[in-house]
Amino acid sequence: MEFRSLRENELKEWTAFCGSIFPVGEAYFMRHFANDPYRDINGIFISRDETGLTSSVRVFTRYLRIKDSIIKVGGIGEVCTKLTHRGMGLSAKLLSMAIDYMDKNDMVLSMLHTGTNHHYVKQGWFSICSGYKVFRLRKSALKHGYYAVKSDPADIGLVKKLYEEYAHKLCPVYIRNDEYYDKWVRNELTHTYFLIKDNQVVSYADCVLREKQGVVVKEYIGGNEMHMMKPFLYSICKEENWPKICAISSPFTKDKGFINIYDYGQMFRINKPFEIDGKIIRYEEDLLPYLSEFPELSIDGY
């Protein structure tokens, strides 16, 4: 069995391999590689034998703002193993290689999202509780002077303007540069609506209808119009002819009138000590207070 980084001439084989295991298909993985301004093929680790590729782990480079500190993060994704080769420790070996890669590239923190937490606990990742607020929207009209408009494709300039102006109120939050907006964010947005007040764009929401889940708000920036969230989302569901049941990451709204559900699939690993606002972060208990309001940002998902 061979363990190493992916080679350029194996990229299409690798995206086809991942697409054969995950239901999203090959194009999803090619898109996530081609549109990532921080992509590094040396951060894709694979195992292979005489049958071809057998396992995969990818490290995504991201930057996270926590308070006033910018943290370089290694996001773990594209973790998969051929069905016939599972239980052989292949992905564990690749994760060890990913940890070495993050150490050499000064990625002091690692993040991932999974449904198999136990697989990562063995190598130092720990889970946090991510909250969602789920609610049934009642029929409500936007107040006079407001209206919602769909942008298809999304006006990335307006998304950037609102995100840069208001996202700093979320903590932690991803840092987005111009190339990341133009390539990654633009291609991850699906159903983007803007809330207009007196002919000025004041908020945006990007949503998706998921089978057996209802409407999931992938990203919501309410700005100074948070009180208009429910009628805004109702307008979107009505326009799309979607059921009026929405789930939104808790930090996006301070409204307490929702049913709360929790997900423990978001995991972190402290690769080496780092600093947040003058405090050294060495252990899980040092970091947890800063993650209590971590929003689920599907647009930045990997």
Residue frames as qw, qx, qy, qz and C-alpha x, y, z in Angstrom:
[[0.000, 0.889, 0.457, 0.000, 0.00, 0.00, 0.00],
 [0.430, 0.253, 0.016, 0.866, 1.36, 3.43, -0.99],
 [0.207, -0.849, -0.414, 0.256, 0.70, 6.56, 1.11],
 [0.412, -0.062, 0.162, 0.894, 1.53, 10.02, -0.28],
 [0.225, 0.554, 0.127, -0.791, 0.28, 13.35, -1.61],
 [0.674, 0.590, 0.440, -0.059, -1.80, 13.41, -4.78],
 [0.392, -0.178, 0.456, 0.779, -0.05, 14.13, -8.09],
 [0.295, 0.419, -0.095, -0.853, -1.32, 16.60, -10.67],
 [0.370, 0.160, -0.735, -0.545, -1.99, 13.86, -13.23],
 [0.187, -0.234, -0.944, 0.136, -4.19, 12.03, -10.69],
 [0.208, 0.094, 0.291, -0.929, -6.59, 14.92, -10.01],
 [0.625, 0.025, -0.328, -0.708, -9.43, 13.67, -12.23],
 [0.588, -0.048, -0.807, 0.020, -9.00, 10.13, -10.93],
 [0.166, -0.092, -0.678, 0.711, -9.22, 11.48, -7.37],
 [0.398, 0.074, 0.116, -0.907, -12.38, 13.55, -7.97],
 [0.686, 0.004, -0.555, -0.470, -13.99, 10.51, -9.61],
 [0.454, -0.033, -0.830, 0.323, -12.94, 8.36, -6.63],
 [0.070, 0.116, 0.525, -0.840, -14.48, 10.78, -4.10],
 [0.515, 0.105, -0.150, -0.837, -17.58, 11.14, -6.27],
 [0.607, -0.010, -0.754, -0.251, -18.05, 7.37, -6.35],
 [0.361, -0.172, -0.792, 0.462, -18.22, 7.24, -2.55],
 [0.092, 0.357, 0.409, -0.835, -20.12, 10.43, -1.67],
 [0.376, 0.592, 0.713, 0.011, -23.61, 10.97, -3.18],
 [0.110, 0.829, 0.042, -0.547, -22.79, 14.53, -4.34],
 [0.797, 0.553, 0.196, 0.142, -20.88, 13.22, -7.36],
 [0.732, 0.036, 0.108, 0.671, -17.55, 13.96, -9.04],
 [0.226, 0.707, 0.191, 0.642, -18.34, 17.53, -10.16],
 [0.492, -0.857, -0.108, -0.105, -18.70, 18.67, -6.53],
 [0.763, -0.468, 0.148, 0.421, -15.10, 17.72, -5.73],
 [0.562, 0.312, 0.274, 0.716, -13.68, 19.20, -8.91],
 [0.054, -0.856, -0.224, -0.464, -15.57, 22.44, -8.18],
 [0.602, -0.796, -0.009, 0.058, -14.22, 22.57, -4.64],
 [0.732, -0.222, 0.218, 0.606, -10.68, 22.16, -5.92],
 [0.424, 0.457, 0.346, 0.701, -10.86, 24.48, -8.92],
 [0.124, -0.834, -0.247, -0.477, -12.69, 27.30, -7.08],
 [0.676, -0.681, -0.137, 0.246, -10.53, 27.27, -3.95],
 [0.293, 0.898, -0.238, 0.227, -8.00, 30.15, -4.06],
 [0.371, -0.699, 0.589, -0.166, -5.95, 28.45, -1.32],
 [0.988, 0.095, 0.014, -0.118, -5.85, 25.04, -3.02],
 [0.045, -0.683, 0.728, 0.034, -2.69, 22.98, -2.67],
 [0.870, 0.142, -0.405, -0.241, -2.50, 19.57, -4.24],
 [0.392, 0.317, -0.755, 0.420, 0.21, 18.69, -1.71],
 [0.343, -0.169, 0.552, -0.741, -2.53, 18.94, 0.94],
 [0.872, 0.064, -0.101, -0.474, -4.45, 16.04, -0.62],
 [0.201, -0.441, 0.870, -0.089, -3.31, 12.71, 0.82],
 [0.855, 0.159, -0.209, -0.447, -4.13, 9.37, -0.74],
 [0.513, -0.313, 0.798, 0.040, -3.43, 5.68, -0.38],
 [0.748, 0.434, -0.244, -0.439, -3.35, 3.36, -3.36],
 [0.604, -0.255, 0.747, 0.108, -2.57, -0.19, -4.28],
 [0.194, -0.052, 0.808, 0.554, -2.75, -2.27, -7.43],
 [0.164, 0.618, 0.768, 0.045, -6.53, -1.64, -7.62],
 [0.127, 0.676, 0.221, 0.691, -6.10, 2.16, -7.72],
 [0.125, -0.451, 0.337, -0.817, -6.99, 4.80, -5.13],
 [0.495, -0.302, -0.810, 0.087, -8.18, 3.35, -1.85],
 [0.359, -0.725, -0.467, 0.356, -8.48, 6.28, 0.60],
 [0.276, 0.587, 0.120, 0.752, -8.37, 10.09, 0.69],
 [0.340, -0.748, -0.366, 0.437, -7.97, 13.02, 3.11],
 [0.373, 0.614, 0.146, 0.680, -7.75, 16.68, 2.08],
 [0.344, -0.529, -0.328, 0.703, -6.55, 19.68, 4.08],
 [0.192, 0.822, 0.338, 0.416, -8.24, 22.98, 3.15],
 [0.377, -0.053, -0.251, 0.890, -6.50, 26.24, 4.07],
 [0.161, -0.808, -0.444, -0.351, -8.80, 28.77, 5.72],
 [0.227, 0.200, -0.374, 0.877, -8.49, 31.84, 7.94],
 [0.403, -0.659, -0.632, -0.064, -10.73, 32.37, 10.95],
 [0.003, -0.523, 0.245, -0.816, -11.27, 35.56, 12.91],
 [0.581, -0.528, -0.601, 0.152, -11.75, 34.94, 16.64],
 [0.298, -0.822, -0.172, 0.454, -12.21, 38.24, 18.46],
 [0.222, 0.918, -0.218, -0.246, -9.41, 40.41, 16.99],
 [0.400, -0.470, 0.742, 0.263, -7.10, 37.49, 16.16],
 [0.733, 0.460, -0.312, -0.392, -6.69, 35.91, 12.72],
 [0.643, -0.320, 0.695, -0.038, -6.09, 32.15, 12.97],
 [0.426, 0.403, -0.684, -0.434, -4.76, 30.01, 10.12],
 [0.752, -0.056, 0.511, -0.413, -6.89, 26.87, 10.01],
 [0.115, 0.214, -0.900, -0.363, -6.55, 23.48, 8.38],
 [0.736, 0.085, 0.180, -0.647, -9.98, 22.23, 7.37],
 [0.244, -0.161, 0.948, 0.127, -10.26, 18.46, 7.01],
 [0.696, 0.379, 0.135, -0.595, -12.48, 17.24, 4.20],
 [0.702, 0.452, -0.470, -0.286, -12.82, 14.71, 1.38],
 [0.270, -0.380, 0.856, -0.223, -12.22, 11.88, 3.89],
 [0.880, 0.168, 0.020, -0.444, -13.27, 8.61, 2.26],
 [0.253, -0.388, 0.880, 0.105, -12.17, 5.01, 1.85],
 [0.536, 0.119, -0.673, -0.495, -13.13, 2.39, -0.72],
 [0.817, -0.303, 0.061, -0.487, -15.68, 0.01, 0.78],
 [0.950, 0.083, -0.290, 0.080, -13.46, -3.04, 0.26],
 [0.560, 0.325, -0.432, 0.628, -10.57, -1.39, 2.15],
 [0.382, -0.697, 0.108, -0.597, -12.35, -0.08, 5.24],
 [0.857, -0.501, 0.066, -0.101, -11.22, -1.16, 8.69],
 [0.868, 0.191, -0.107, 0.446, -7.56, -1.27, 7.60],
 [0.474, -0.678, -0.078, 0.555, -6.51, 2.03, 9.21],
 [0.528, 0.387, 0.331, 0.679, -5.93, 3.80, 5.89],
 [0.024, -0.853, -0.201, -0.480, -7.65, 7.10, 6.70],
 [0.632, -0.756, -0.017, 0.170, -6.01, 7.12, 10.16],
 [0.703, -0.120, 0.245, 0.657, -2.61, 6.99, 8.46],
 [0.296, 0.574, 0.333, 0.687, -3.62, 9.79, 6.08],
 [0.325, -0.904, -0.203, -0.192, -4.91, 11.91, 8.98],
 [0.699, -0.544, 0.090, 0.455, -1.49, 11.57, 10.63],
 [0.531, 0.189, 0.334, 0.755, 0.07, 12.85, 7.40],
 [0.007, -0.799, -0.351, -0.488, -2.46, 15.71, 7.36],
 [0.536, -0.824, -0.109, 0.147, -1.48, 16.67, 10.92],
 [0.659, -0.261, 0.226, 0.669, 2.20, 16.80, 9.88],
 [0.322, 0.499, 0.411, 0.692, 1.25, 18.95, 6.87],
 [0.232, -0.893, -0.287, -0.256, -0.70, 21.39, 9.07],
 [0.646, -0.654, 0.015, 0.393, 2.22, 21.62, 11.49],
 [0.581, -0.026, 0.326, 0.745, 4.68, 22.42, 8.68],
 [0.132, 0.523, 0.419, 0.731, 2.31, 25.04, 7.24],
 [0.053, 0.022, -0.412, 0.909, 1.61, 26.82, 10.56],
 [0.521, -0.401, -0.447, -0.606, -2.04, 25.80, 10.73],
 [0.032, -0.276, 0.714, -0.643, -2.44, 26.09, 14.48],
 [0.553, 0.131, 0.545, -0.616, -6.07, 24.97, 14.50],
 [0.100, -0.011, -0.877, -0.470, -7.96, 22.27, 12.60],
 [0.548, 0.180, 0.336, -0.745, -11.69, 22.00, 11.90],
 [0.159, -0.011, -0.888, -0.431, -13.97, 19.39, 10.38],
 [0.648, -0.009, 0.219, -0.730, -17.59, 18.29, 10.28],
 [0.278, 0.168, -0.935, -0.144, -18.51, 14.62, 10.55],
 [0.792, -0.286, -0.097, -0.531, -21.07, 12.07, 11.58],
 [0.920, -0.071, -0.339, 0.184, -18.36, 9.67, 12.81],
 [0.198, -0.906, 0.264, -0.266, -16.81, 11.65, 15.67],
 [0.842, -0.448, 0.292, 0.066, -15.11, 8.64, 17.28],
 [0.843, 0.379, 0.093, 0.370, -12.88, 8.26, 14.22],
 [0.324, 0.739, -0.131, 0.577, -11.27, 11.65, 14.86],
 [0.581, -0.776, 0.122, -0.212, -11.23, 11.70, 18.68],
 [0.939, -0.162, 0.069, 0.296, -8.40, 9.14, 18.58],
 [0.635, 0.264, 0.064, 0.723, -6.15, 11.73, 16.92],
 [0.312, -0.212, -0.279, 0.883, -6.97, 14.72, 19.08],
 [0.186, -0.351, -0.334, -0.855, -10.11, 16.33, 17.65],
 [0.026, 0.307, 0.766, -0.564, -12.92, 17.26, 20.04],
 [0.001, -0.579, -0.694, -0.427, -16.60, 18.02, 19.39],
 [0.084, 0.103, 0.299, -0.945, -18.56, 21.17, 20.07],
 [0.237, 0.563, 0.769, -0.187, -22.32, 21.60, 20.22],
 [0.001, 0.035, 0.357, 0.934, -23.72, 23.56, 17.27],
 [0.263, 0.450, 0.676, -0.521, -27.23, 24.88, 17.81],
 [0.025, -0.241, -0.602, -0.761, -29.96, 25.35, 15.23],
 [0.337, 0.287, 0.457, -0.771, -33.25, 27.14, 15.67],
 [0.000, 0.223, 0.860, 0.459, -36.12, 25.47, 13.84],
 [0.251, 0.363, 0.425, -0.790, -39.41, 27.25, 13.40],
 [0.287, 0.532, 0.752, 0.263, -42.64, 27.16, 11.46],
 [0.080, -0.029, 0.103, 0.991, -43.10, 30.46, 9.70],
 [0.232, 0.638, 0.642, -0.356, -46.46, 32.09, 10.12],
 [0.371, 0.661, 0.434, 0.487, -47.98, 34.03, 7.28],
 [0.276, -0.766, -0.130, 0.566, -46.51, 37.51, 7.52],
 [0.507, 0.782, 0.189, 0.310, -46.03, 40.38, 5.13],
 [0.541, 0.021, -0.107, 0.834, -43.00, 42.60, 4.93],
 [0.084, -0.729, -0.351, 0.581, -43.58, 46.05, 6.35],
 [0.412, 0.892, 0.186, 0.012, -44.21, 49.01, 4.10],
 [0.064, 0.912, -0.393, -0.095, -41.04, 50.07, 2.31],
 [0.394, -0.423, 0.808, 0.110, -39.52, 46.56, 2.33],
 [0.892, 0.320, -0.041, -0.316, -39.48, 43.90, -0.35],
 [0.646, -0.358, 0.638, 0.218, -37.46, 40.78, -1.16],
 [0.639, 0.662, -0.249, -0.302, -35.83, 40.10, -4.51],
 [0.921, -0.097, 0.314, 0.207, -34.05, 37.01, -5.80],
 [0.138, 0.816, -0.475, -0.298, -30.60, 37.43, -7.33],
 [0.845, 0.012, 0.526, 0.096, -29.83, 34.62, -9.75],
 [0.733, -0.029, -0.494, 0.467, -26.91, 34.45, -10.13],
 [0.459, -0.764, -0.302, 0.339, -26.16, 36.11, -6.82],
 [0.230, 0.897, -0.117, 0.358, -24.85, 39.66, -6.96],
 [0.807, -0.144, -0.343, 0.458, -21.53, 38.83, -5.31],
 [0.234, 0.409, -0.171, 0.865, -20.67, 42.51, -4.83],
 [0.504, -0.554, -0.028, -0.661, -23.73, 43.02, -2.61],
 [0.904, -0.309, -0.291, 0.049, -23.06, 39.79, -0.71],
 [0.649, 0.134, -0.298, 0.688, -19.50, 40.95, -0.06],
 [0.043, -0.526, 0.091, -0.844, -20.60, 44.42, 1.03],
 [0.690, -0.532, -0.076, -0.485, -23.09, 43.11, 3.60],
 [0.915, -0.176, -0.289, 0.218, -20.85, 40.31, 4.85],
 [0.535, 0.249, -0.276, 0.759, -17.89, 42.62, 5.35],
 [0.187, -0.540, 0.075, -0.817, -20.05, 45.21, 7.09],
 [0.690, -0.437, 0.095, -0.569, -21.88, 42.90, 9.50],
 [0.901, -0.004, -0.433, 0.012, -20.26, 39.46, 9.74],
 [0.314, 0.402, -0.592, 0.624, -17.69, 40.71, 12.24],
 [0.540, -0.396, 0.272, -0.691, -20.52, 40.64, 14.79],
 [0.976, -0.076, -0.147, -0.141, -20.43, 36.84, 14.49],
 [0.007, -0.699, 0.690, -0.190, -17.62, 35.09, 16.33],
 [0.365, -0.392, 0.515, 0.669, -15.76, 33.15, 15.13],
 [0.629, 0.695, 0.199, -0.286, -16.17, 33.94, 11.43],
 [0.779, 0.139, 0.363, 0.492, -14.28, 33.09, 8.25],
 [0.057, -0.673, 0.232, 0.701, -12.10, 35.68, 6.52],
 [0.688, 0.520, 0.485, 0.144, -12.94, 36.02, 2.83],
 [0.222, -0.450, 0.324, 0.802, -10.68, 37.67, 0.26],
 [0.464, 0.502, -0.146, -0.715, -11.75, 38.95, -3.16],
 [0.346, 0.279, -0.825, -0.349, -10.75, 35.79, -5.04],
 [0.044, 0.131, 0.947, -0.291, -12.57, 33.64, -2.49],
 [0.415, 0.471, 0.368, -0.686, -15.75, 35.69, -2.98],
 [0.450, 0.513, -0.374, -0.629, -15.45, 35.61, -6.76],
 [0.420, 0.240, -0.846, -0.223, -14.77, 31.88, -7.08],
 [0.159, -0.095, -0.941, 0.284, -15.81, 29.95, -4.00],
 [0.227, 0.343, 0.550, -0.727, -18.69, 31.96, -2.53],
 [0.446, 0.336, -0.276, -0.782, -20.21, 32.75, -5.93],
 [0.514, 0.143, -0.773, -0.343, -20.40, 29.07, -6.80],
 [0.172, -0.134, -0.907, 0.360, -21.66, 27.86, -3.41],
 [0.344, 0.224, 0.300, -0.861, -24.63, 30.25, -3.23],
 [0.153, 0.244, 0.929, 0.233, -27.83, 28.56, -4.40],
 [0.073, -0.748, -0.577, -0.321, -31.00, 30.59, -3.74],
 [0.355, -0.174, -0.262, 0.880, -29.92, 34.10, -2.76],
 [0.055, -0.823, -0.489, -0.283, -32.44, 36.79, -1.83],
 [0.264, 0.129, -0.241, 0.925, -31.85, 40.40, -0.83],
 [0.135, -0.755, -0.594, 0.241, -34.06, 42.37, 1.51],
 [0.251, 0.397, 0.175, 0.865, -34.62, 45.89, 0.17],
 [0.201, -0.733, -0.502, 0.412, -35.61, 48.83, 2.36],
 [0.119, 0.911, 0.047, -0.393, -36.35, 52.18, 0.73],
 [0.715, 0.687, -0.130, 0.024, -34.51, 50.95, -2.39],
 [0.041, 0.717, -0.672, 0.181, -31.38, 50.03, -0.40],
 [0.812, 0.005, -0.584, 0.006, -30.13, 46.46, 0.11],
 [0.370, -0.681, 0.388, -0.498, -30.05, 45.84, 3.87],
 [0.653, -0.299, 0.671, -0.182, -29.91, 42.03, 4.33],
 [0.593, 0.334, -0.617, -0.397, -29.42, 38.80, 2.43],
 [0.727, -0.201, 0.604, -0.258, -30.23, 35.13, 2.91],
 [0.443, 0.357, -0.741, -0.356, -29.18, 32.05, 0.99],
 [0.697, -0.111, 0.536, -0.463, -31.39, 29.00, 1.47],
 [0.320, 0.213, -0.854, -0.351, -31.82, 25.48, 0.18],
 [0.833, -0.138, 0.082, -0.530, -34.66, 22.95, 0.37],
 [0.096, 0.373, -0.921, 0.052, -33.37, 19.63, 1.72],
 [0.678, -0.165, -0.611, -0.374, -35.34, 16.42, 1.51],
 [0.694, -0.422, -0.574, 0.105, -36.85, 15.37, 4.86],
 [0.448, -0.217, -0.345, 0.796, -35.37, 18.48, 6.54],
 [0.068, 0.910, 0.373, -0.167, -37.27, 21.42, 5.14],
 [0.376, 0.854, -0.057, 0.355, -35.66, 24.75, 4.32],
 [0.725, -0.404, -0.094, 0.550, -32.13, 25.26, 5.64],
 [0.118, 0.991, -0.067, 0.008, -30.75, 28.80, 5.79],
 [0.855, 0.169, -0.106, 0.478, -27.18, 28.38, 4.61],
 [0.407, -0.037, -0.162, 0.898, -26.21, 31.96, 5.33],
 [0.109, -0.858, -0.466, -0.187, -28.04, 34.97, 6.73],
 [0.355, -0.040, -0.192, 0.914, -26.73, 38.48, 7.27],
 [0.075, -0.771, -0.632, 0.001, -29.51, 40.55, 8.81],
 [0.259, 0.433, -0.021, 0.863, -27.57, 43.76, 9.38],
 [0.107, -0.018, 0.424, -0.899, -29.63, 46.29, 11.27],
 [0.626, -0.030, -0.226, -0.746, -32.87, 44.63, 10.14],
 [0.088, 0.103, -0.976, 0.168, -32.80, 41.49, 12.29],
 [0.402, 0.236, 0.586, -0.662, -36.40, 42.11, 13.33],
 [0.642, 0.437, -0.167, -0.608, -37.44, 41.49, 9.71],
 [0.075, -0.334, 0.927, 0.151, -35.94, 37.99, 9.56],
 [0.416, 0.243, 0.850, -0.211, -39.19, 36.00, 9.84],
 [0.550, 0.694, 0.257, -0.386, -41.20, 37.93, 7.21],
 [0.209, 0.696, -0.576, -0.375, -38.10, 37.97, 4.97],
 [0.146, -0.200, 0.965, 0.091, -37.71, 34.18, 5.17],
 [0.504, 0.438, 0.666, -0.333, -41.47, 33.72, 4.78],
 [0.454, 0.745, -0.109, -0.477, -41.30, 35.77, 1.54],
 [0.093, 0.512, -0.808, -0.276, -38.48, 33.53, 0.25],
 [0.298, 0.062, 0.947, -0.101, -40.37, 30.30, 1.03],
 [0.510, 0.602, 0.429, -0.440, -43.52, 31.68, -0.56],
 [0.365, 0.725, -0.363, -0.459, -41.67, 32.74, -3.72],
 [0.110, 0.397, -0.895, -0.170, -39.95, 29.33, -4.03],
 [0.813, -0.133, -0.272, -0.497, -43.16, 27.43, -3.12],
 [0.404, 0.219, -0.814, 0.355, -41.29, 25.77, -0.25],
 [0.574, -0.586, -0.571, 0.041, -42.74, 24.49, 3.05],
 [0.097, -0.840, 0.114, -0.522, -42.70, 27.17, 5.73],
 [0.833, -0.537, 0.029, 0.130, -40.37, 25.29, 8.08],
 [0.422, 0.784, -0.339, 0.303, -36.87, 26.75, 8.44],
 [0.823, -0.438, -0.080, 0.353, -33.71, 25.80, 10.28],
 [0.292, 0.860, -0.184, 0.376, -31.06, 28.45, 10.93],
 [0.639, 0.067, -0.497, 0.584, -27.77, 28.36, 12.81],
 [0.405, -0.744, -0.476, 0.236, -28.45, 29.80, 16.26],
 [0.399, -0.422, -0.038, 0.813, -25.84, 32.62, 16.22],
 [0.140, 0.307, 0.475, 0.813, -27.53, 34.18, 13.20],
 [0.363, -0.602, -0.308, -0.641, -30.48, 35.19, 15.37],
 [0.037, 0.173, -0.686, 0.706, -30.96, 36.08, 19.02],
 [0.650, -0.212, -0.157, -0.712, -34.69, 35.33, 18.83],
 [0.210, -0.231, 0.883, -0.352, -35.58, 32.84, 21.57],
 [0.700, 0.183, 0.319, -0.612, -38.93, 31.76, 20.14],
 [0.625, 0.399, -0.593, -0.315, -37.71, 28.68, 18.31],
 [0.974, -0.205, 0.087, -0.032, -37.36, 24.96, 18.82],
 [0.036, -0.785, 0.612, 0.083, -33.68, 24.25, 19.44],
 [0.995, 0.079, 0.003, 0.053, -31.88, 21.25, 17.97],
 [0.306, -0.803, 0.488, 0.155, -28.22, 20.40, 18.41],
 [0.879, 0.429, -0.186, 0.088, -25.48, 18.89, 16.29],
 [0.604, -0.691, 0.355, 0.180, -22.22, 17.57, 17.76],
 [0.876, 0.334, 0.224, 0.267, -20.58, 16.94, 14.39],
 [0.309, 0.881, -0.199, 0.298, -18.36, 20.03, 14.31],
 [0.870, -0.373, -0.052, 0.318, -14.89, 19.18, 15.61],
 [0.134, 0.935, -0.289, 0.157, -11.68, 21.05, 16.39],
 [0.898, -0.147, -0.117, 0.398, -8.07, 20.17, 17.05],
 [0.147, -0.953, 0.242, 0.103, -5.41, 22.44, 18.56],
 [0.871, 0.385, -0.169, 0.252, -2.33, 21.61, 16.49],
 [0.563, 0.069, -0.332, 0.754, -0.02, 23.90, 18.44],
 [0.204, -0.665, -0.450, 0.560, -0.49, 26.69, 21.03],
 [0.230, 0.475, 0.312, 0.790, -1.72, 30.02, 19.66],
 [0.112, -0.243, -0.405, 0.875, -2.96, 33.35, 20.96],
 [0.062, -0.688, -0.586, -0.424, -6.40, 34.97, 21.07],
 [0.211, -0.868, -0.078, -0.442, -6.50, 38.53, 22.41],
 [0.039, -0.701, 0.561, -0.439, -3.37, 38.01, 24.46],
 [0.758, -0.310, 0.480, -0.313, -4.43, 34.63, 25.89],
 [0.131, 0.394, -0.880, -0.231, -2.47, 31.49, 25.00],
 [0.875, 0.046, 0.041, -0.480, -4.69, 28.65, 23.78],
 [0.017, 0.448, -0.894, -0.015, -3.17, 25.26, 24.58],
 [0.115, 0.115, 0.974, -0.160, -6.03, 23.01, 25.57],
 [0.113, -0.489, -0.767, -0.400, -9.65, 22.30, 24.67],
 [0.274, -0.739, -0.542, 0.292, -10.93, 24.16, 27.75],
 [0.243, -0.431, 0.073, 0.866, -8.98, 27.27, 26.68],
 [0.005, -0.024, -0.590, -0.807, -10.69, 27.35, 23.28],
 [0.054, -0.494, -0.865, -0.070, -14.25, 26.32, 24.12],
 [0.010, -0.677, -0.408, 0.613, -15.39, 29.73, 25.49],
 [0.068, 0.467, -0.333, -0.816, -14.58, 31.29, 22.10],
 [0.108, -0.022, -0.863, -0.494, -16.59, 28.67, 20.19],
 [0.184, 0.366, 0.782, -0.470, -19.87, 28.99, 22.08],
 [0.426, 0.684, 0.235, -0.544, -21.39, 31.21, 19.36],
 [0.193, -0.281, 0.727, 0.596, -19.78, 29.58, 16.32],
 [0.660, 0.425, 0.116, -0.609, -22.24, 29.89, 13.40],
 [0.665, 0.132, 0.691, 0.249, -22.70, 27.09, 10.90],
 [0.265, 0.694, -0.228, -0.630, -21.68, 28.72, 7.61],
 [0.829, 0.237, 0.506, 0.041, -22.59, 26.24, 4.89],
 [0.515, 0.852, -0.093, -0.024, -21.21, 28.53, 2.21],
 [0.018, 0.774, -0.627, 0.085, -17.73, 28.07, 3.68],
 [0.863, -0.211, 0.429, -0.161, -18.25, 24.32, 4.15],
 [0.341, 0.584, -0.703, -0.220, -15.80, 21.81, 2.73]]
